[in-house]
Each structure stands twice: as C-alpha cells, then as structure tokens.
Amino acid sequence: MGRRLGAVLLALAGLSAGGAAMADARVAICFNYGCLAEAEVVFSEAQLGEVAASLGRAESAVEERAILGQVMGRLYRWAGTQSPISADRPGDFLDDGVHGMMDCIDHAESTTRLLKLLEGRGLLRFHAVEPIRRRTRWVVTQHFSAVVRENAEAPRVGASFVVDTWFGEHGDPAVVLPLEDWLDGEGPNVS
C-alpha cells in the first residue's frame, strides 16, 4: 500500500510542481476511416492528473495493463466531447456512413498517439509504446492496433500487448491482449 500511495503522490506532485505535466495536452484524433479526418482535442491539467493518479496505482505490469484499458476508454470519452468520434460504434458496420466513425486504422493511430502522450509524461512505468501492428487472417481481412511492450531487464525482451479500442462502444475500456494471441485472431467478435 505504501508503494502505491507513493506513486500516486509522485504523480500528483508532478502536476503541482509547475513542470511539463502542468500544461494541457493536445492530441490529433483520427476519424472517418483511414485517418481521413483529424480533430485536435485538448486534455486538461485536471484530466491528466486523474489519469496520472489512476496509472500511479499500478504496482506491476499486469496492473498497469488493466488500468491502461480503463484509461484509454476515459481518454476517448473526453475526446468525444470535443470531436465527432462519440458517434463511433464497435467494428466497422454499425456506424457506416456516420461522421465521426472510426475504423481500426483510426483507432490504432489515435490510441498510439494517446499512449505516446502518457509515455512522454512518464505515466507508463511498466511499458513502452511500440509501432502499430497489423494482422492479416485471410487475403482480404486485416486489422491494426496500438501496441505496448512490457519493460524487461536486458537481455530479456518484454512481452508485447495490443491496446485495441476498435472492438467496443465509444469510450469502453480498450481490449488489452498479448500480441501473439491477437495475431492469432483473439478479441471480441465484431466486424
């Protein structure tokens, strides 16, 4: 409990110290399929403080991944109040033709940008952001996702995990799965 409280206090101290963590953050969010359109959204100091406190409670990589899924949902909900992405629905067909719809490319790019925001502020203690990954199950089907890699001591390589926001309703927690399972087709059944 002491370590957890210390992490939360450290995150909050960074927000009140007047450093880089004090500033609002601007992130471009993709939508309308293939990142055809983008909207800049602003996350306030208070919102980022809330995220920092949540992630600061993680005492392990497993806990950080669980919290990260929740945090991604929260960031998307906040982004949806400033952009048309609140119209997004799971998969690609439930929101067909709606302004603000997001395909997996939009989600992968936007989620990676959000993860880089968290990483850049030192809020990911157990993971590093990796490049977007693509899976191809059949000739005509492919899917993209953001990826994080668990930090590990050299020479060991940490396991990689997808952070996939495409599967759920707008603002639902991200699906966080081992990369290898995701490459094998794991994830909720949506299209």
MIPARO-986597 format. One line per field, with one value per residue (C-alpha): residue in one letter; residue number from 1; y, x, z negated. Coordinates in steps of 0.25 Angstrom, whole numbers, plus 2048, in hexadecimal, padded with zeros to 3 digits. Layout:
type: [a:...]
seq: [NUM:...]
north: [Y:...]
east: [X:...]
up: [Z:...]
***
This chain:
type: [m:g:r:r:l:g:a:v:l:l:a:l:a:g:l:s:a:g:g:a:a:m:a:d:a:r:v:a:i:c:f:n:y:g:c:l:a:e:a:e:v:v:f:s:e:a:q:l:g:e:v:a:a:s:l:g:r:a:e:s:a:v:e:e:r:a:i:l:g:q:v:m:g:r:l:y:r:w:a:g:t:q:s:p:i:s:a:d:r:p:g:d:f:l:d:d:g:v:h:g:m:m:d:c:i:d:h:a:e:s:t:t:r:l:l:k:l:l:e:g:r:g:l:l:r:f:h:a:v:e:p:i:r:r:r:t:r:w:v:v:t:q:h:f:s:a:v:v:r:e:n:a:e:a:p:r:v:g:a:s:f:v:v:d:t:w:f:g:e:h:g:d:p:a:v:v:l:p:l:e:d:w:l:d:g:e:g:p:n:v:s]
seq: [1:2:3:4:5:6:7:8:9:10:11:12:13:14:15:16:17:18:19:20:21:22:23:24:25:26:27:28:29:30:31:32:33:34:35:36:37:38:39:40:41:42:43:44:45:46:47:48:49:50:51:52:53:54:55:56:57:58:59:60:61:62:63:64:65:66:67:68:69:70:71:72:73:74:75:76:77:78:79:80:81:82:83:84:85:86:87:88:89:90:91:92:93:94:95:96:97:98:99:100:101:102:103:104:105:106:107:108:109:110:111:112:113:114:115:116:117:118:119:120:121:122:123:124:125:126:127:128:129:130:131:132:133:134:135:136:137:138:139:140:141:142:143:144:145:146:147:148:149:150:151:152:153:154:155:156:157:158:159:160:161:162:163:164:165:166:167:168:169:170:171:172:173:174:175:176:177:178:179:180:181:182:183:184:185:186:187:188:189:190:191]
north: [800:80A:808:80A:817:81C:81A:822:82D:82E:82F:83A:841:841:848:853:855:85E:856:850:848:855:858:854:849:84A:83D:83B:831:829:826:824:817:816:823:82B:836:83A:843:849:846:84C:845:84E:84E:848:83D:83A:83A:830:827:828:824:818:813:816:80C:801:7F8:7EF:7EE:7E5:7F0:7FB:7F4:7F2:801:805:7FF:807:814:812:812:81E:826:822:827:834:835:832:83F:847:83F:837:82A:828:823:817:809:7FB:7F6:7FC:7FA:7FF:80D:80C:81A:822:82E:82A:81B:815:808:800:80A:816:80F:809:817:81F:814:815:824:823:818:821:82D:824:81F:82D:831:826:81F:812:80B:7FD:7FE:805:809:801:803:800:7F1:7EB:7DD:7D6:7CA:7C8:7CE:7D9:7DC:7E3:7EB:7F5:7F8:800:7F8:7F9:7F1:7ED:7F3:7E8:7E7:7E5:7DB:7D6:7DC:7E0:7DB:7E3:7E6:7ED:7F8:7F8:802:7FD:7F2:7F9:804:812:815:806:801:7FC:7EE:7EA:7DD:7D6:7DA:7CB:7C8:7D4:7D0:7C2:7C9:7CB:7D6:7D9:7D4:7E1:7E6]
east: [800:80B:812:804:802:810:80D:800:807:812:809:801:80E:812:805:806:815:813:81B:817:80C:804:801:7F5:7F8:7F3:7F2:7ED:7E2:7DF:7D1:7C9:7D1:7E0:7E3:7DC:7D8:7DE:7DA:7E3:7DE:7E3:7E5:7E5:7EE:7E3:7E0:7EF:7F0:7E5:7EC:7F9:7F2:7EC:7F9:801:7F9:7FF:809:80C:80C:7FF:7F8:7FD:7F7:7E9:7E9:7EE:7E2:7D9:7E1:7E0:7D1:7D1:7DA:7D1:7C5:7CB:7D0:7C2:7BD:7C6:7C5:7BB:7C1:7B6:7AE:7B7:7B2:7B8:7BF:7BD:7AE:7A5:7A9:7AB:7AA:7A9:7B2:7BC:7BC:7CA:7D0:7DB:7E5:7DF:7DF:7ED:7F3:7EB:7EE:7FD:7FD:7F6:7FF:80B:805:805:813:818:813:819:80C:80F:819:818:816:81C:814:817:813:805:804:7FB:7F5:7F0:7E8:7E3:7E7:7DC:7DC:7E6:7E5:7EE:7F1:7F9:804:80B:817:81A:827:831:840:84A:84C:83D:833:826:819:810:802:7F7:7EF:7E3:7D8:7D1:7C9:7C0:7B6:7BB:7C2:7C2:7CF:7D9:7DC:7EA:7EF:7FC:801:803:7F4:7EF:7F7:7F0:7E3:7DF:7D6:7C7:7BF:7BB:7BC]
up: [800:7FD:80B:811:809:80C:81B:81A:812:81C:828:821:81D:82B:82F:824:826:832:83B:849:842:83F:84D:854:85F:86E:876:884:885:892:897:8A4:8A7:8AB:8A3:8AE:8A4:897:88B:881:873:866:859:84D:842:839:842:844:835:834:83E:836:829:82F:836:82A:822:82B:823:82F:83E:83D:834:83E:84A:842:83F:84C:853:84A:84C:85B:85A:851:85B:867:85F:85D:86B:870:869:872:87F:887:882:878:884:885:883:882:88E:89C:8A0:894:897:8A6:8AD:89F:89E:893:896:893:89A:894:89B:894:886:888:88B:881:876:879:878:86B:866:86A:862:856:859:85B:84E:846:843:849:83F:843:852:85F:86B:877:886:88B:88F:89A:89A:8A7:8A5:8B3:8C0:8BF:8B0:8A8:89B:894:885:87C:874:867:863:855:84F:84C:848:853:85A:857:861:85B:860:869:868:871:86B:874:873:880:87A:870:870:86F:862:85E:858:862:864:860:865:867:875:879:875:87C:889:888:888:87A:876:875:881:888:897]
***
